[in-house]
């Protein structure tokens, strides 16, 4: 009869039968693996991270490399004295449509929402310097028209390949 190893029987026991928490764990002098080592022991002072409910021992998720846009609403344009404003030089990336314009503004900005552009134009102003939006085509999706559905075409390339294989065999 084969005897089971002692270390497999000790799994789940943080001391492995040696009484001491650190020794005989198979983790060297590290005190454990992963998030181990923050247990409550005797008169030890509670670590400060126990107070933090969001602490997990590891960083979660990912950090986005995109820089957040600095935006300005139409209602905030009142802070400028002029009506011709270059918002990109002022440090703003996008114009948003909250509020109503009090004057006819001539704005230069790289991005603006549709509602903001409509409101500025309705008040008699202009928005220029906008970047064109690039619509990314969805992979694997093709536009199908009625003509293509009514008149299916035979695969011509496959027929040519078959003819070349037959001619090569002869």
Secondary structure, DSSP 8 states (H G I E B T S, - for coil): -----HHHHTTT-SSTTSS-SSTTSSSTTSSSSTT-S----TT----GGGT-TT--SS--S----S----EEEGGGGGG-S-SEEETTTTT--EEE--S--SS--EEE-SEE-HHHHHHHHHTT-EEE----------TT-----HHHHHS----HHHHHHHHHHHHHH-
